[in-house]
Amino acid sequence: MFSSDDADPAYASPPVLTVTSLNQQVARLLERSFPLVWIAGEVSNFTRAASGHWYFTLKDDAAQVRAVMFRGRAQYAGFTPREGDKVEVRALVTLYGARGDYQINVEAIRRAGVGALFEAFMRLKEKLTREGLFDEERKRPLPLFTRAIGIVTSLQAAALRDVLTALRRRAPHVRVVLYPAPVQGQGAADKIADAIRTASARAEVDVLIVARGGGSIEDLWSFNEEVVARAIADAPMPVISGVGHETDFTIADFAADLRAATPTAAAELAATARTDWLSSLRADAGDLQRAMERILGDAGQGLDNLGRRLVSPSSRIANQRLSLLGMASTLTHAVRGPLNRKGVLLAQLQQRWARHRPDLRSIRTQLASDQRHLAASMAAILRQRRERLSALAAQLELLNPQRTLERGYAIVSNAKGKVLTSPGQIKPRDVLLVRLAEGSAEVSVAGVQDRL
């Protein structure tokens, strides 16, 4: 028999791990060994939980791995994967500890090939930007009055119906010329560029619309080709790009003179509404009519003024006679007027003096009345003061200490003159001063009783 203390440390048993601890250590080892990486594969067994998390399997021809994308990341994915979709995910390799399953936590997801397309898009954009193809200085303004509009799109595209419907509603007077071209598929970019060059060569439209409905980046890729961008830039007429939806941007948008959020918006930008033109014409016609009426009115007034200036000699003499009589009357008024005004002013001053002259009789009467009232008031006040003084004297007499002494009371004080009020302040053989109603006496204390 031997105890555990005697055992060799080299033969001690290793520590025992729980399953939870083991899985946590393996998860940390995987996360440290594999940083965030892009993984390509096919989506299988896709499930969207009520919590918003995505669960699916990512597989290829020879292997598969479980994947989870939490709601906070999934809401920014931009699309929902479907069974069989080829995707690329940016994920963290880890272990789901509750089941001990190896899995990947997806941080971002994109369709397979989108990364390469986006890089190609950015390279072409930077190249054409350096060449000045997207400079604002080369952008051409839209014409004020559009007579003909060209459309480059597919005959089967819904965008064509949207553009034609908008133009029919807003500007039925505008002629529409269609330059058909496929907007998707192999060789579509070259055919779109050929259609734009055809419209440029014919020079039969004032504005050219390049349109297509929404779709994925692959669907819109024909409008990201360099040949389309250069054809748009070389067009002699302004070009409006109406490709995709509001959030879609293509190289054609940057090369065009104006970008519209949708094909319908492109049609609305290309031509001013017929009702707006009619309203403007009616307003201009009203302004022109008012201007003509104002000019004719001014001319008529000028003619009347000239007619009034044509006066005969007899009328002129009569007018001068009237003017002479008027001046004589003015002179008369100029002489008599100051005298009349002075007389009126004197009369007004006399009236004011009469109104403000004091009435001495009434003032004397009022003064005598005031003296009588003052004397009566003073007498009443003196009487009230005497009565109050008598009342205060009576109260003071009642509070006089001498009257208390006369009723047989005395005031007892010690040798220091302090008035004593209780037996505790007196000691035997103390000499006290007793004040009576008539005189005082010194007494010696034989004894002190606290109570009667």
C-alpha positions in Angstrom: 0.0 0.0 0.0 1.2 3.5 -0.8 -0.4 6.9 -0.7 -0.8 9.3 -3.6 1.9 11.5 -2.0 4.4 8.9 -2.8 3.5 8.7 -6.5 6.0 9.9 -9.1 4.9 13.2 -10.7 5.9 12.0 -14.1 3.2 9.3 -13.9 0.4 11.7 -12.6 -2.9 11.5 -14.6 -3.6 14.3 -17.1 -6.5 16.8 -16.4 -9.9 15.7 -17.4 -11.8 18.0 -19.9 -15.6 18.4 -20.1 -17.1 18.2 -23.6 -18.0 21.9 -23.5 -14.4 22.8 -22.6 -13.1 20.6 -25.4 -15.4 22.1 -28.0 -14.6 25.7 -26.9 -10.9 25.0 -27.3 -11.3 23.4 -30.7 -13.5 26.4 -31.8 -10.8 28.9 -30.7 -8.1 26.9 -32.5 -10.1 26.9 -35.7 -10.9 30.6 -35.5 -7.2 31.4 -34.9 -6.0 29.1 -37.7 -8.4 30.3 -40.4 -9.0 34.0 -40.6 -11.9 35.4 -42.7 -11.7 33.9 -46.1 -13.9 33.9 -49.3 -15.4 30.5 -50.1 -17.2 29.6 -53.3 -19.9 26.9 -53.5 -23.5 26.0 -54.2 -26.4 26.7 -51.8 -28.3 23.7 -50.6 -30.9 23.1 -47.8 -31.4 26.8 -47.4 -33.6 27.8 -44.4 -34.6 31.2 -43.1 -35.5 30.9 -39.4 -38.2 33.0 -37.7 -35.4 34.9 -35.9 -34.1 36.1 -39.3 -31.0 33.9 -39.3 -30.0 32.0 -42.5 -29.0 28.3 -42.3 -27.8 26.5 -45.4 -25.2 24.0 -46.7 -22.4 25.2 -49.0 -21.1 22.4 -51.3 -19.2 21.6 -54.4 -18.7 18.4 -56.3 -16.7 16.6 -53.6 -17.6 18.1 -50.2 -19.9 20.3 -48.2 -19.9 22.4 -45.0 -22.7 23.8 -42.8 -23.1 27.6 -42.9 -25.0 30.1 -40.8 -25.6 33.8 -41.5 -27.0 35.8 -38.6 -29.8 38.3 -39.1 -27.6 41.3 -38.5 -25.5 40.3 -41.5 -28.2 38.8 -43.6 -30.2 42.0 -43.8 -27.4 43.6 -45.8 -27.0 40.8 -48.3 -28.9 42.5 -51.1 -30.6 39.2 -52.2 -31.9 36.0 -50.7 -30.1 32.8 -51.9 -32.1 30.0 -53.5 -31.5 26.3 -53.8 -28.7 25.7 -56.3 -27.4 29.3 -56.4 -23.7 29.7 -57.0 -22.4 32.1 -54.4 -19.2 33.3 -52.7 -19.2 33.9 -49.0 -16.8 35.6 -46.7 -16.8 33.5 -43.6 -15.1 32.6 -40.3 -14.3 28.9 -39.8 -15.5 27.8 -36.3 -17.3 25.0 -34.4 -20.9 24.9 -33.1 -20.2 23.8 -29.5 -23.7 22.5 -28.7 -23.5 19.7 -31.3 -19.7 19.6 -31.9 -20.4 20.4 -35.6 -17.8 22.1 -37.7 -19.4 25.1 -39.6 -18.7 28.5 -41.0 -20.2 31.8 -39.8 -20.9 33.9 -42.9 -20.2 37.6 -42.7 -21.0 38.6 -46.4 -22.5 36.8 -49.4 -22.5 37.6 -53.1 -23.4 35.8 -56.3 -20.5 33.9 -57.9 -18.5 36.0 -60.3 -19.8 39.3 -58.9 -16.5 40.1 -57.3 -14.7 39.8 -60.7 -17.4 41.8 -62.4 -17.2 44.6 -59.9 -13.4 44.8 -60.2 -13.8 45.0 -64.0 -16.4 47.7 -63.5 -14.1 49.7 -61.2 -11.1 49.3 -63.5 -13.0 50.6 -66.6 -14.5 53.4 -64.6 -11.1 54.6 -63.4 -9.7 54.3 -66.9 -12.5 56.4 -68.5 -12.4 58.9 -65.7 -8.7 59.5 -66.3 -9.5 60.1 -70.0 -12.0 62.8 -69.0 -14.9 60.8 -70.5 -17.1 61.5 -67.4 -16.1 65.2 -67.0 -19.0 67.6 -66.3 -17.6 70.1 -68.8 -18.4 67.8 -71.7 -22.0 67.1 -70.6 -24.5 68.7 -73.0 -27.7 70.4 -71.9 -31.0 69.1 -73.1 -32.8 71.2 -75.7 -35.5 73.5 -74.6 -38.0 72.2 -77.1 -37.7 68.6 -78.2 -39.2 67.7 -81.6 -37.9 64.1 -81.9 -36.7 61.5 -79.4 -34.7 58.4 -80.1 -34.9 55.2 -78.0 -32.2 52.5 -77.9 -33.6 49.4 -76.3 -35.1 46.0 -77.1 -38.4 45.6 -78.8 -39.5 43.1 -76.2 -38.3 45.2 -73.2 -40.8 46.4 -70.6 -38.7 49.6 -70.5 -39.8 50.4 -74.1 -43.5 50.2 -73.1 -42.8 52.4 -70.0 -41.0 55.0 -72.1 -43.7 55.1 -74.9 -46.5 55.3 -72.3 -44.8 58.2 -70.5 -44.1 60.1 -73.8 -47.7 59.5 -75.0 -49.0 60.9 -71.8 -46.7 63.9 -71.5 -45.7 64.8 -75.0 -47.9 63.3 -77.7 -46.6 65.9 -80.2 -43.0 64.6 -80.0 -41.9 62.1 -82.8 -40.4 58.9 -81.5 -37.7 57.0 -83.4 -36.8 53.5 -82.2 -33.3 52.0 -82.7 -33.7 48.4 -81.6 -30.9 46.4 -80.0 -30.7 43.5 -77.6 -30.0 44.7 -74.0 -28.7 41.4 -72.6 -26.7 38.4 -73.7 -23.7 37.6 -75.9 -22.7 40.5 -78.2 -25.4 42.8 -76.8 -22.9 45.6 -76.0 -21.7 45.8 -79.6 -25.2 45.9 -80.9 -26.2 48.6 -78.4 -23.2 50.7 -79.5 -24.1 50.1 -83.2 -27.6 51.4 -82.5 -26.2 54.5 -80.8 -23.9 55.1 -83.7 -26.8 54.7 -86.2 -28.8 57.4 -84.4 -25.7 59.6 -84.4 -25.2 59.1 -88.1 -28.8 59.8 -89.0 -29.0 62.9 -86.8 -32.8 62.8 -86.9 -33.5 63.1 -83.2 -32.8 65.9 -80.6 -32.4 63.6 -77.6 -31.4 59.9 -77.4 -32.6 57.6 -74.6 -30.7 54.4 -73.8 -33.0 52.3 -71.7 -33.4 49.0 -70.0 -35.3 47.6 -67.0 -33.8 46.5 -63.7 -31.8 43.3 -63.1 -28.7 41.8 -61.6 -25.2 43.1 -62.3 -24.9 40.3 -64.9 -28.1 41.3 -66.6 -27.0 44.9 -66.8 -23.4 44.1 -67.8 -23.9 45.1 -71.5 -24.1 48.7 -70.3 -20.8 48.4 -68.5 -18.8 47.7 -71.7 -16.3 50.3 -72.9 -17.7 50.2 -76.5 -21.1 51.4 -75.2 -19.6 54.2 -73.1 -17.6 55.5 -76.1 -20.5 55.4 -78.4 -22.6 57.5 -75.9 -19.7 60.0 -75.5 -19.3 60.4 -79.3 -23.0 61.0 -79.9 -23.7 64.5 -81.3 -27.0 64.8 -79.4 -27.6 64.7 -75.6 -28.0 61.1 -74.3 -30.1 60.2 -71.3 -29.3 56.9 -69.6 -32.3 55.1 -68.1 -30.8 51.7 -67.2 -32.1 49.6 -64.3 -33.6 50.9 -61.1 -32.7 53.9 -58.9 -30.0 51.9 -57.0 -28.4 50.5 -60.2 -25.4 52.3 -61.6 -23.6 51.4 -64.9 -20.7 52.9 -66.9 -23.4 54.1 -69.4 -24.8 56.3 -66.6 -21.5 58.1 -66.1 -20.9 58.5 -69.8 -24.4 59.9 -70.6 -25.2 63.6 -70.4 -27.9 62.9 -67.9 -28.8 59.9 -65.7 -32.4 58.9 -65.0 -33.4 56.7 -62.1 -35.8 54.6 -64.3 -36.7 54.4 -68.0 -40.0 56.2 -67.2 -38.0 59.0 -65.5 -35.8 59.2 -68.6 -38.9 59.8 -70.8 -40.1 62.5 -68.4 -36.7 64.2 -68.6 -36.4 64.0 -72.4 -39.4 66.1 -73.2 -41.3 68.8 -71.4 -45.0 68.0 -70.9 -47.4 69.2 -73.5 -49.6 70.8 -70.8 -46.6 72.7 -69.5 -45.9 74.1 -73.0 -49.6 75.0 -73.5 -49.6 76.8 -70.1 -46.5 78.6 -71.0 -47.9 79.7 -74.3 -51.1 80.9 -72.7 -49.1 82.9 -70.2 -47.0 84.4 -73.0 -50.0 85.2 -75.0 -51.6 87.0 -72.0 -48.3 88.9 -71.4 -48.2 89.9 -75.1 -51.8 91.1 -75.1 -51.3 93.1 -71.9 -48.1 94.6 -73.4 -50.0 95.6 -76.6 -52.8 97.1 -74.6 -50.4 99.1 -72.6 -48.5 100.4 -75.7 -51.8 101.4 -77.3 -53.0 103.1 -74.2 -49.8 105.1 -73.8 -50.0 106.1 -77.5 -53.6 107.3 -77.0 -52.7 109.4 -74.0 -49.8 110.9 -75.9 -52.2 111.8 -78.7 -54.6 113.4 -76.3 -51.8 115.5 -74.7 -50.7 116.7 -78.2 -54.3 117.6 -79.0 -54.7 119.6 -75.9 -51.6 121.6 -76.7 -53.1 122.8 -80.1 -54.9 126.0 -78.8 -56.4 128.8 -81.0 -55.1 132.5 -80.5 -58.5 133.6 -79.2 -58.5 130.8 -76.7 -55.0 131.6 -75.7 -56.0 135.3 -75.1 -59.0 134.3 -73.1 -56.8 132.0 -71.0 -54.3 134.8 -70.5 -57.1 137.1 -69.4 -58.3 134.5 -66.9 -54.7 134.1 -65.7 -54.4 137.9 -65.2 -57.7 138.0 -63.3 -56.5 135.2 -61.2 -53.2 136.9 -60.4 -55.1 140.2 -59.4 -57.3 138.2 -57.1 -54.2 136.5 -55.7 -52.6 139.9 -55.0 -55.7 141.2 -53.3 -55.8 138.1 -51.1 -52.1 138.5 -50.4 -52.7 142.0 -49.0 -55.9 141.4 -47.1 -55.1 137.9 -46.0 -52.5 138.8 -43.4 -54.7 141.5 -41.8 -57.6 139.2 -41.6 -55.5 136.5 -40.0 -54.1 138.9 -37.5 -57.6 140.1 -36.5 -58.8 136.5 -36.1 -55.7 135.8 -34.0 -56.3 138.8 -31.8 -59.9 137.7 -31.2 -58.8 134.2 -30.3 -56.3 135.6 -27.8 -58.9 137.8 -26.2 -61.2 134.8 -25.8 -58.4 132.7 -24.3 -57.5 135.6 -21.8 -61.2 135.8 -20.8 -61.3 132.0 -20.2 -58.2 132.0 -18.1 -58.8 135.2 -16.0 -59.2 134.2 -12.4 -62.5 134.7 -10.4 -61.3 136.3 -7.2 -64.8 136.3 -5.5 -65.2 132.5 -5.8 -61.6 132.0 -4.7 -62.2 134.1 -1.5 -65.4 132.1 -0.8 -63.5 128.8 -1.2 -60.6 130.0 1.0 -63.0 131.0 3.8 -64.8 127.6 3.6 -61.4 125.8 3.7 -60.4 127.8 6.8 -63.6 126.7 8.6 -63.0 123.1 7.7 -59.4 123.3 8.9 -60.4 124.8 12.3 -63.1 122.1 12.8 -60.6 119.4 11.8 -57.9 120.7 14.2 -60.4 120.9 17.1 -61.6 117.3 16.5 -58.0 116.0 16.3 -57.1 117.8 19.6 -60.1 116.4 21.3 -59.3 112.9 20.2 -55.7 113.3 21.3 -56.8 114.5 24.8 -59.2 111.6 25.2 -56.5 109.1 24.2 -54.0 110.8 26.6 -56.5 110.5 29.5 -57.0 106.8 28.7 -53.3 106.1 28.7 -52.8 108.0 32.0 -55.5 105.8 33.6 -53.8 102.6 32.3 -50.4 103.9 33.6 -51.9 104.6 37.0 -53.2 101.1 37.2 -49.7 99.7 36.5 -48.0 101.9 39.0 -45.9 99.8 41.6 -46.7 102.3 44.3 -50.3 101.4 44.3 -49.4 97.8 44.8 -47.2 98.7 47.8 -50.1 100.7 49.2 -52.2 97.5 49.3 -49.8 95.9 51.7 -47.3 94.3 49.4 -43.5 94.8 49.7 -40.4 94.5 47.5 -37.6 92.4 48.9 -34.0 92.7 47.6 -30.6 91.5 48.8 -27.6 93.6 49.7 -26.7 93.9 46.0 -30.1 95.4 45.1 -31.4 92.3 43.3 -35.1 91.7 43.7 -35.8 88.3 45.3 -38.7 86.2 44.1 -38.2 82.8 45.7 -37.1 81.3 49.0 -34.2 79.6 47.3 -32.5 83.0 46.8 -32.4 83.6 50.6 -30.1 82.2 53.2 -30.3 82.4 57.1 -28.7 85.5 58.6 -28.9 87.4 55.2 -29.7 91.1 55.6 -32.5 92.1 53.2 -33.9 95.4 52.2 -37.7 95.6 52.4 -39.4 98.4 50.5 -42.8 99.4 51.8 -45.4 101.9 50.5 -43.9 104.5 52.8 -40.1 104.0 53.3 -38.0 100.8 53.6 -36.5 98.6 56.3 -33.5 96.3 56.7 -34.3 92.9 58.2 -32.2 89.9 59.2 -33.3 86.4 58.2 -33.7 84.0 61.0 -34.8 81.1 58.9 -36.1 80.1 55.4 -39.1 78.0 54.6 -39.5 76.8 51.0 -43.3 76.5 51.4 -46.0 78.1 53.5 
